[in-house]
């Protein structure tokens, strides 16, 4: 396994301490690759080992880890993703977010697989990385700028033909707990508030200067056939043309037809104005398709409006989540307003999902009389009022007015506002829920409850629950009902499969649209062939599943380490309504029990000692071994599955 001629060098691990200004670089440990891959897997193992309990997520002791997936920057199609982790200031648990575009491939092309940032700079700084090395540079001229202006100003000042960068906007600077990290104008590491961690460290941006981004792997003959086969399968998908033409915005009507469209803070699961916010209508304003590094789908788009309130203005097309979250979830039936508000969130560096859910929460409270105009400084928070939404977004970004309260997340906001506000706060583990209404899609409801980062569909992307046949579900999970969105049987086993596959995809650096929505195999066979061809490692699907299970268990251990007394695998009571809903507390508990058993965890969701031993994880919260051992794994027991 350690023959250097069998596969290319994976890259380096770069450590940056902003408190001292020190920089150090070392080869990325191959043991970590074999046990955790890269991206999400490595990050979780590293933080599990290095973050002590009781630290302030916005303090200097928190560590922010940027890791390319193992395949990111290679010739593998769709391999563009960068995974970012830290202790979340929003949830107090594992902070986890993923971003595409070109920045991951560019980072990899400098020879860096992972970047670890710790400490806090006394003045604003940015990191500049290139083939010539790494520098910590003054960012005072850019502090106070939004994410778009920051990128434009840095690029102009450096006078480079092209740069790739990650940066924060004003939301990250002000400490909004769901601030995001932005690259370009339409890519963001959105969830769990990692932009606030950057801001607290005084880190405005990570800038990568590179003349040209070349794939890191040189195994051209071996990888060629694997790449061609993977691309061929993606393009053969029945949904390939829809995603390429409309992006995720093309599936709004589908969600409404399914009865899973979160509407007016989840009071409803369908939206009477869905035709007005159908993202397919944006095709007439599309001027250019775009996408991520080496992706054949190219699902992004630049817009220039020919008519309406935004006539003559340019924007980027929102994806599925912001279309619903800023649309139906807030009762907004104006398509151009949804686009404008989504672009505003990106510019300011706010997670559009959490921001929109916080607005819907406030509108719901106002509608119920829990908030009044005294609480809102005279604003009337009526459903669908785009001007009010814009005001609240701007307030959240700078920490003013009601927006300052909402920017702490709906869990904290509910505690501050009182008067029973918690009954309408849509979150799990402190993270605001994504677009799907859980009462209409039970696998995703379970996914919300057990997701390691909190209430988020994309962390446990389970498209197989509505795309697989009953026969396939029965063969894989022992029940034809496992792929019936309204039946609980088999959902625990199905969500185990989805959880592990998602972790592997994030750890390889692949995008979930082509791998899980278009291919949708959830068997990791294609991914094992591709990974073996790129890296030279001899991996089968079983190996990848074993790594996924190891990382999932370590994420659970991380959360138990930092919040040992918190039992949060549950949904808000607002989703358990009397009537014809198939989602009840008893149904959720049934699915939870099946999931825990499938994962090898006890009835309370704690990993069993036998499970830890089988996965090679040290049974204590300390880690054995020296710096070259795999983070979080016992140095004397490295288990792999066949």
NUVEXLO-845540 format. One line per field, with one value per residue (C-alpha): residue number from 1; x, y, z. Coordinates in nm, 2 decimals. Layout:
bati	c(NUM|...)
c1	c(X|...)
c2	c(Y|...)
c3	c(Z|...)
end
This chain:
bati	c(1|2|3|4|5|6|7|8|9|10|11|12|13|14|15|16|17|18|19|20|21|22|23|24|25|26|27|28|29|30|31|32|33|34|35|36|37|38|39|40|41|42|43|44|45|46|47|48|49|50|51|52|53|54|55|56|57|58|59|60|61|62|63|64|65|66|67|68|69|70|71|72|73|74|75|76|77|78|79|80|81|82|83|84|85|86|87|88|89|90|91|92|93|94|95|96|97|98|99|100|101|102|103|104|105|106|107|108|109|110|111|112|113|114|115|116|117|118|119|120|121|122|123|124|125|126|127|128|129|130|131|132|133|134|135|136|137|138|139|140|141|142|143|144|145|146|147|148|149|150|151|152|153|154|155|156|157|158|159|160|161|162|163|164|165|166|167|168|169|170|171|172|173|174|175|176|177|178|179|180|181|182|183|184|185|186|187|188|189|190|191|192|193|194|195|196|197|198|199|200|201|202|203|204|205|206|207|208|209|210|211|212|213|214|215|216|217|218|219|220|221|222|223|224|225|226|227|228|229|230|231|232|233|234|235|236|237|238|239|240|241|242|243|244|245|246|247|248|249|250|251|252|253|254|255|256|257|258|259|260|261|262|263|264|265|266|267|268|269|270|271|272|273|274|275|276|277|278|279|280|281|282|283|284|285|286|287|288|289|290|291|292|293|294|295|296|297|298|299|300|301|302|303|304|305|306|307|308|309|310|311|312|313|314|315|316|317|318|319|320|321|322|323|324|325|326|327|328|329|330|331|332|333|334|335|336|337|338|339|340|341|342|343|344|345|346|347|348|349|350|351|352|353|354|355|356|357|358|359|360|361|362|363|364|365|366|367|368|369|370|371|372|373|374|375|376|377|378|379|380|381|382|383|384|385|386|387|388|389|390|391|392|393|394|395|396|397|398|399|400|401|402|403|404|405|406|407|408|409|410|411|412|413|414|415|416|417|418|419|420|421|422|423|424|425|426|427|428|429|430|431|432|433|434|435|436|437|438|439|440|441|442|443|444|445|446|447|448|449|450|451|452|453|454|455|456|457|458|459|460|461|462|463|464|465|466|467|468|469|470|471|472|473|474|475|476|477|478|479|480|481|482|483|484|485|486|487|488|489|490|491|492|493|494|495|496|497|498|499|500|501|502|503|504|505|506|507|508|509|510|511|512|513|514|515|516|517|518|519|520|521|522|523|524|525|526|527|528|529|530|531|532|533|534|535|536|537|538|539|540|541|542|543|544|545|546|547|548|549|550|551|552|553|554|555|556|557|558|559|560|561|562|563|564|565|566|567|568|569|570|571|572|573|574|575|576|577|578|579|580|581|582|583|584|585|586|587|588|589|590|591|592|593|594|595|596|597|598|599|600|601|602|603|604|605|606|607|608|609|610|611|612|613|614|615|616|617|618|619|620|621|622|623|624|625|626|627|628|629|630|631|632|633|634|635|636|637|638|639|640|641|642)
c1	c(0.00|0.29|0.47|0.52|0.51|0.16|-0.03|0.04|0.13|-0.19|-0.06|0.03|-0.13|-0.08|-0.11|-0.17|-0.18|-0.31|-0.23|0.14|0.16|0.34|0.30|0.40|0.36|0.39|0.30|-0.06|-0.05|-0.13|-0.28|-0.55|-0.62|-0.66|-0.89|-1.08|-1.01|-1.00|-1.26|-1.53|-1.37|-1.03|-1.18|-1.39|-1.10|-0.87|-1.12|-1.22|-0.86|-0.76|-1.05|-1.09|-1.43|-1.57|-1.41|-1.59|-1.67|-1.59|-1.27|-0.91|-0.91|-1.15|-0.99|-1.12|-1.03|-1.05|-1.00|-1.02|-1.19|-0.95|-1.04|-1.08|-0.87|-0.82|-0.94|-1.24|-1.57|-1.75|-1.45|-1.46|-1.57|-1.40|-1.53|-1.50|-1.54|-1.51|-1.70|-2.02|-2.12|-2.48|-2.52|-2.23|-2.18|-1.99|-1.99|-1.98|-2.03|-1.93|-1.86|-1.80|-1.69|-1.31|-1.16|-1.11|-0.93|-0.71|-0.61|-0.52|-0.31|-0.09|-0.01|-0.23|-0.49|-0.59|-0.56|-0.60|-0.64|-0.63|-0.58|-0.70|-0.53|-0.53|-0.59|-0.78|-0.58|-0.61|-0.41|-0.24|-0.14|0.05|0.32|0.57|0.44|0.19|0.17|-0.05|-0.14|-0.31|-0.69|-0.77|-0.87|-1.13|-1.28|-1.64|-1.69|-1.94|-1.83|-1.86|-1.68|-1.41|-1.33|-1.34|-1.11|-0.86|-0.84|-0.79|-0.52|-0.33|-0.36|-0.38|-0.56|-0.75|-0.77|-0.99|-1.08|-1.30|-1.42|-1.67|-1.91|-2.04|-2.24|-1.92|-1.76|-2.06|-2.08|-2.41|-2.42|-2.52|-2.28|-2.14|-1.82|-1.85|-1.65|-1.74|-2.09|-2.29|-2.11|-2.11|-2.02|-2.36|-2.45|-2.36|-2.21|-1.85|-1.83|-1.87|-1.57|-1.36|-1.48|-1.40|-1.04|-1.00|-0.96|-1.13|-1.03|-0.83|-0.68|-0.53|-0.30|-0.23|-0.14|-0.34|-0.52|-0.40|-0.54|-0.30|-0.31|-0.09|-0.22|-0.38|-0.40|-0.55|-0.80|-0.92|-1.17|-1.30|-1.37|-1.54|-1.76|-1.86|-1.94|-2.14|-2.35|-2.42|-2.53|-2.75|-2.96|-3.32|-3.28|-2.95|-3.11|-3.34|-3.06|-2.83|-3.11|-3.28|-3.05|-3.22|-3.46|-3.64|-3.78|-4.00|-4.32|-4.21|-4.18|-4.52|-4.68|-4.51|-4.66|-4.33|-4.29|-4.22|-4.47|-4.53|-4.29|-4.41|-4.78|-4.85|-4.68|-4.81|-4.80|-5.09|-4.85|-4.61|-4.66|-4.53|-4.21|-4.14|-3.77|-3.81|-3.95|-3.60|-3.48|-3.60|-3.35|-3.06|-2.76|-2.49|-2.46|-2.18|-2.08|-1.79|-1.45|-1.48|-1.85|-2.05|-2.38|-2.31|-2.62|-2.55|-2.66|-2.62|-2.93|-3.02|-3.38|-3.57|-3.88|-4.02|-3.89|-3.53|-3.53|-3.18|-3.02|-2.80|-2.80|-2.71|-2.99|-3.08|-3.08|-3.36|-3.31|-3.32|-3.60|-3.83|-3.68|-3.70|-4.02|-4.30|-4.15|-4.19|-4.51|-4.34|-4.48|-4.26|-3.99|-3.77|-3.78|-3.67|-3.37|-3.28|-3.30|-3.09|-2.82|-2.83|-2.77|-2.47|-2.34|-2.37|-2.24|-2.55|-2.67|-2.99|-3.15|-3.11|-3.18|-3.51|-3.62|-3.55|-3.76|-4.04|-4.02|-4.06|-4.35|-4.52|-4.48|-4.62|-4.91|-4.99|-4.96|-4.65|-4.45|-4.60|-4.48|-4.31|-4.09|-4.02|-3.95|-4.27|-4.23|-4.54|-4.41|-4.67|-4.63|-4.46|-4.35|-4.02|-3.93|-3.96|-3.75|-3.48|-3.47|-3.44|-3.16|-2.97|-3.03|-2.90|-2.58|-2.48|-2.64|-2.92|-3.28|-3.49|-3.24|-2.97|-3.18|-3.27|-2.91|-2.84|-3.05|-3.41|-3.33|-3.15|-3.40|-3.69|-3.53|-3.47|-3.83|-4.01|-4.39|-4.39|-4.19|-4.00|-4.31|-4.26|-3.88|-3.80|-3.46|-3.29|-2.99|-3.00|-2.97|-3.26|-3.44|-3.41|-3.69|-3.87|-4.17|-4.09|-4.45|-4.47|-4.14|-4.05|-3.70|-3.60|-3.79|-3.56|-3.26|-3.34|-3.34|-3.02|-2.81|-2.48|-2.48|-2.85|-3.17|-3.04|-3.14|-2.82|-2.61|-2.80|-2.92|-3.16|-3.31|-3.33|-3.64|-3.85|-3.65|-3.59|-3.85|-4.03|-3.84|-3.51|-3.60|-3.71|-3.38|-3.17|-3.36|-3.60|-3.92|-4.10|-4.23|-3.87|-3.91|-4.26|-4.23|-4.54|-4.44|-4.18|-4.08|-3.72|-3.64|-3.38|-3.18|-3.24|-3.11|-2.80|-2.72|-2.78|-2.57|-2.27|-2.29|-2.31|-2.01|-1.80|-1.91|-1.81|-1.48|-1.40|-1.49|-1.77|-2.09|-2.41|-2.62|-2.46|-2.37|-2.69|-2.96|-2.86|-2.68|-2.87|-2.71|-2.61|-2.39|-2.05|-1.94|-1.87|-1.70|-1.47|-1.36|-1.30|-1.11|-0.89|-0.81|-0.72|-0.53|-0.39|-0.54|-0.71|-1.06|-1.39|-1.73|-1.72|-1.40|-1.58|-1.88|-1.66|-1.49|-1.83|-1.94|-1.62|-1.67|-2.04|-1.95|-1.67|-1.92|-2.15|-1.86|-1.76|-2.11|-2.13|-1.79|-1.90|-2.26|-2.27|-2.60|-2.80|-3.05|-3.14|-3.23|-3.58|-3.81|-3.98|-4.33|-4.47|-4.45|-4.66|-5.01|-5.34|-5.51|-5.40|-5.02|-4.83|-4.55|-4.61|-4.37|-4.43|-4.34|-4.02|-3.92|-3.97|-3.75|-3.49|-3.47|-3.42|-3.15|-2.96|-2.96|-2.84|-2.56|-2.45|-2.55|-2.74|-3.10|-2.99|-2.78|-2.44|-2.20|-2.15|-1.80|-1.82|-1.89|-1.60|-1.37|-1.48|-1.41|-1.08|-1.18|-1.03|-1.31|-1.22|-1.24|-0.86|-0.66|-0.37|-0.06|0.16|0.12|0.15|-0.14|-0.48|-0.67|-0.93|-0.82|-0.63|-0.28|-0.25|-0.58|-0.65|-0.95|-1.07|-1.37|-1.39)
c2	c(0.00|0.24|0.19|0.55|0.44|0.29|0.62|0.99|1.20|1.30|1.63|1.82|1.92|2.29|2.43|2.80|2.96|3.31|3.40|3.35|3.39|3.05|2.82|2.46|2.20|1.83|1.54|1.42|1.10|0.80|0.61|0.88|0.83|0.46|0.49|0.81|0.92|1.30|1.58|1.52|1.20|1.34|1.66|1.47|1.25|1.55|1.75|1.46|1.42|1.79|1.99|1.98|2.00|2.33|2.56|2.86|2.80|3.17|3.16|3.11|2.74|2.63|2.49|2.54|2.26|2.30|1.96|1.86|1.53|1.25|1.29|1.67|1.82|1.50|1.39|1.23|1.39|1.60|1.59|1.96|1.96|2.11|2.01|2.25|2.16|2.32|2.33|2.50|2.83|2.76|2.41|2.35|2.02|1.92|2.22|2.08|2.24|2.16|2.38|2.33|2.56|2.56|2.66|2.30|2.20|2.51|2.44|2.08|2.21|2.40|2.06|2.11|1.85|2.00|2.34|2.38|2.73|2.79|3.09|3.45|3.73|4.07|4.24|4.13|3.91|3.68|3.38|3.38|3.04|2.97|2.75|2.99|2.92|3.06|3.41|3.58|3.92|4.23|4.23|4.57|4.73|4.46|4.43|4.56|4.47|4.21|3.88|3.99|4.32|4.15|3.91|4.19|4.42|4.15|4.04|4.40|4.47|4.16|4.23|3.86|3.74|3.49|3.39|3.15|3.24|3.17|3.47|3.60|3.90|4.13|3.85|3.66|3.97|4.06|3.70|3.59|3.23|3.11|3.31|3.12|3.11|3.22|3.14|3.32|3.46|3.14|2.89|2.88|2.66|2.75|2.55|2.55|2.90|2.84|3.20|3.32|3.11|3.27|3.61|3.54|3.45|3.77|3.57|3.76|3.53|3.24|3.34|3.09|3.23|2.98|3.02|2.72|2.44|2.10|1.77|1.62|1.26|1.14|0.79|0.88|0.54|0.37|0.64|0.71|0.43|0.48|0.85|0.78|0.52|0.74|1.03|0.81|0.68|1.04|1.16|0.85|0.95|1.04|1.36|1.47|1.71|1.86|1.93|2.07|2.30|2.41|2.31|2.23|2.52|2.29|2.07|2.31|2.19|1.83|1.90|2.06|1.77|1.54|1.73|1.80|2.17|2.35|2.64|2.93|2.79|2.44|2.51|2.36|2.12|2.27|2.62|2.78|3.01|2.74|2.82|3.17|3.05|2.75|2.79|2.65|3.00|3.14|2.97|3.27|3.49|3.25|3.39|3.14|2.80|2.73|2.48|2.32|2.18|1.88|1.84|1.74|1.86|2.24|2.31|2.67|2.97|3.34|3.54|3.88|3.98|4.09|4.21|4.28|4.46|4.34|4.42|4.47|4.34|4.03|3.76|3.40|3.14|3.00|2.62|2.41|2.49|2.87|2.86|2.69|2.84|3.20|3.13|2.91|2.88|3.26|3.27|3.46|3.41|3.65|3.46|3.76|3.86|3.51|3.54|3.89|3.78|3.47|3.67|3.92|3.64|3.52|3.88|3.94|3.59|3.45|3.09|3.13|2.83|2.94|3.31|3.21|2.98|3.25|3.49|3.24|3.18|3.55|3.59|3.29|3.45|3.79|3.61|3.44|3.76|3.64|3.93|4.27|4.60|4.70|4.39|4.46|4.84|4.90|4.64|4.43|4.08|3.97|3.65|3.71|4.07|4.08|4.43|4.31|4.00|4.22|4.44|4.14|3.99|4.32|4.34|3.99|4.06|4.36|4.26|4.52|4.53|4.21|4.07|4.06|3.82|3.61|3.59|3.38|3.10|3.01|2.80|3.09|3.34|3.15|3.15|3.53|3.61|3.37|3.36|3.01|3.10|2.77|2.58|2.73|2.71|2.46|2.32|2.00|2.03|2.40|2.39|2.52|2.27|2.26|2.27|1.94|1.92|1.61|1.50|1.40|1.21|0.98|0.89|1.25|1.31|1.05|1.20|1.54|1.38|1.18|1.41|1.47|1.84|1.90|1.94|1.91|1.70|1.75|1.59|1.26|1.31|1.02|1.05|0.66|0.67|0.82|0.70|0.32|0.05|-0.15|-0.46|-0.29|-0.15|-0.50|-0.66|-0.39|-0.32|-0.61|-0.42|-0.29|-0.01|0.12|0.32|0.44|0.79|0.75|0.42|0.38|0.01|-0.02|0.35|0.30|0.06|0.29|0.59|0.40|0.34|0.70|0.83|0.61|0.69|1.06|1.05|0.87|1.11|1.41|1.24|1.17|1.53|1.43|1.63|1.48|1.59|1.36|1.08|1.06|1.23|1.13|0.80|0.72|0.37|0.42|0.11|0.28|0.04|0.31|0.53|0.24|0.18|0.56|0.59|0.29|0.42|0.77|0.68|0.34|0.22|-0.12|-0.03|-0.21|-0.08|-0.27|-0.08|0.25|0.15|0.05|0.40|0.56|0.37|0.47|0.84|0.83|0.67|0.93|1.21|1.07|1.04|1.40|1.52|1.31|1.45|1.81|1.77|1.44|1.51|1.62|1.39|1.57|1.30|1.43|1.66|1.97|1.91|2.15|1.85|1.61|1.74|1.57|1.46|1.25|1.30|0.98|1.13|1.07|1.04|0.67|0.64|0.85|0.63|0.32|0.45|0.57|0.23|0.06|0.31|0.28|-0.10|-0.09|0.14|-0.08|0.18|0.12|0.23|0.58|0.62|0.56|0.34|0.00|-0.11|-0.40|-0.15|0.07|-0.23|-0.36|-0.01|0.03|0.33|0.37|0.31|0.61|0.98|1.00|0.89|0.65|0.69|0.97|1.24|0.99|0.77|0.82|1.08|0.92|0.56|0.33|0.31|-0.06|-0.16|-0.05|-0.24|-0.26|-0.43|-0.65)
c3	c(0.00|0.06|-0.27|-0.40|-0.76|-0.73|-0.71|-0.72|-0.42|-0.24|-0.14|0.18|0.51|0.57|0.92|0.98|1.33|1.30|1.66|1.60|1.23|1.20|0.90|0.87|0.59|0.60|0.37|0.41|0.60|0.38|0.67|0.69|0.32|0.36|0.67|0.61|0.24|0.23|0.26|0.51|0.64|0.72|0.87|1.12|1.22|1.27|1.47|1.68|1.78|1.82|1.95|2.33|2.50|2.63|2.38|2.23|1.86|1.80|2.01|1.90|2.01|1.74|1.42|1.07|0.83|0.45|0.28|-0.08|-0.15|-0.23|-0.60|-0.61|-0.88|-1.06|-1.41|-1.24|-1.36|-1.10|-0.87|-0.76|-0.40|-0.10|0.25|0.55|0.91|1.26|1.58|1.48|1.64|1.54|1.69|1.92|1.73|1.42|1.18|0.83|0.48|0.12|-0.18|-0.55|-0.82|-0.90|-0.56|-0.45|-0.77|-0.75|-0.39|-0.49|-0.78|-0.53|-0.37|-0.07|0.02|0.36|0.52|0.90|1.04|1.41|1.64|1.59|1.41|1.59|1.26|0.95|0.72|0.42|0.31|-0.02|-0.16|-0.48|-0.62|-0.46|-0.11|0.15|0.29|0.55|0.41|0.54|0.47|0.64|0.30|0.24|0.59|0.57|0.21|0.10|-0.05|-0.42|-0.37|-0.17|-0.45|-0.71|-0.51|-0.42|-0.78|-0.90|-0.64|-0.72|-1.09|-1.17|-1.48|-1.26|-0.90|-0.70|-0.35|-0.05|0.14|0.39|0.36|0.63|0.79|0.88|1.02|1.24|1.38|1.23|1.35|1.01|0.80|0.50|0.30|-0.06|-0.37|-0.70|-0.72|-0.70|-0.48|-0.10|0.19|0.34|0.64|1.01|1.03|0.93|0.78|1.14|1.24|0.97|1.08|1.45|1.34|1.15|0.83|0.54|0.26|0.13|-0.21|-0.45|-0.73|-1.00|-1.36|-1.47|-1.29|-1.41|-1.28|-1.02|-1.14|-1.42|-1.45|-1.79|-1.96|-1.65|-1.56|-1.92|-1.95|-1.59|-1.66|-2.00|-1.84|-1.55|-1.78|-2.01|-1.73|-1.60|-1.95|-1.99|-1.69|-1.77|-1.57|-1.73|-1.97|-1.71|-1.47|-1.74|-1.87|-1.55|-1.27|-0.93|-1.00|-1.24|-0.97|-0.78|-0.93|-0.87|-0.50|-0.49|-0.67|-0.42|-0.13|0.03|-0.03|0.29|0.28|0.53|0.79|0.71|0.79|0.45|0.22|-0.11|-0.24|-0.42|-0.61|-0.72|-1.09|-1.02|-0.87|-1.10|-1.18|-1.53|-1.62|-1.58|-1.90|-2.10|-1.91|-1.91|-2.09|-2.00|-1.85|-1.60|-1.34|-1.15|-1.24|-1.48|-1.44|-1.75|-1.61|-1.59|-1.39|-1.29|-1.50|-1.54|-1.59|-1.75|-1.71|-2.02|-1.84|-1.49|-1.19|-1.26|-1.63|-1.76|-1.43|-1.41|-1.15|-1.09|-1.09|-0.75|-0.69|-0.55|-0.18|-0.20|-0.45|-0.19|0.12|0.00|-0.19|-0.06|0.29|0.33|0.13|-0.15|-0.50|-0.70|-0.90|-0.96|-0.59|-0.50|-0.74|-0.60|-0.24|-0.30|-0.47|-0.18|0.07|-0.13|-0.15|0.22|0.31|0.47|0.44|0.25|0.40|0.76|0.67|0.50|0.77|1.03|0.83|0.79|1.17|1.24|0.99|1.16|1.50|1.37|1.21|1.54|1.74|1.93|1.77|1.71|1.56|1.89|1.86|1.49|1.50|1.31|1.04|0.95|0.88|0.64|0.44|0.10|0.16|-0.03|0.09|0.46|0.37|0.22|0.53|0.76|0.55|0.56|0.94|0.99|0.80|1.01|1.35|1.38|1.49|1.48|1.24|1.51|1.71|1.41|1.30|1.61|1.46|1.53|1.84|2.02|1.88|2.02|2.37|2.34|2.22|2.46|2.47|2.32|2.02|2.04|1.92|1.57|1.54|1.26|1.35|1.45|1.68|1.63|1.24|1.05|0.83|0.45|0.19|0.23|0.46|0.67|0.71|0.34|0.31|0.59|0.49|0.48|0.81|0.97|0.79|0.95|1.29|1.26|1.04|1.23|1.15|1.22|1.02|0.67|0.37|0.18|0.45|0.41|0.05|0.01|-0.34|-0.35|-0.13|-0.41|-0.72|-0.66|-0.75|-0.48|-0.59|-0.56|-0.21|-0.10|-0.22|-0.05|0.27|0.32|0.26|-0.05|0.17|0.22|-0.10|-0.03|0.11|0.33|0.50|0.78|0.72|0.61|0.64|0.91|0.68|0.38|0.57|0.69|0.32|0.23|0.52|0.44|0.07|0.13|0.36|0.10|-0.18|0.04|0.13|-0.24|-0.34|-0.59|-0.65|-0.53|-0.83|-1.08|-0.83|-0.63|-0.83|-1.18|-1.13|-0.81|-0.77|-0.40|-0.43|-0.46|-0.74|-0.99|-0.73|-0.63|-0.99|-1.04|-0.71|-0.77|-1.12|-1.00|-0.68|-0.75|-0.43|-0.46|-0.33|-0.37|-0.28|0.05|0.14|0.08|0.28|0.57|0.56|0.54|0.85|1.03|0.96|1.05|1.38|1.45|1.37|1.63|1.88|1.81|1.89|2.20|2.31|2.27|2.39|2.59|2.77|2.47|2.31|1.99|1.73|1.71|1.52|1.64|1.78|1.51|1.27|1.47|1.39|1.44|1.12|0.83|0.87|0.85|1.07|1.44|1.74|1.74|1.37|1.42|1.71|1.50|1.23|1.48|1.65|1.31|1.21|1.54|1.51|1.15|1.25|1.54|1.80|2.12|2.19|2.28|1.96|2.12|1.92|2.08|2.19|1.94|1.66|1.76|1.77|1.43|1.28|1.45|1.65|1.99|2.24|2.45|2.35|2.36|2.06|2.07|1.86|1.73|1.47|1.18|1.30|1.16|1.35|1.58|1.51|1.74|1.61|1.67|1.51|1.15|1.03|0.67|0.53|0.23)
end
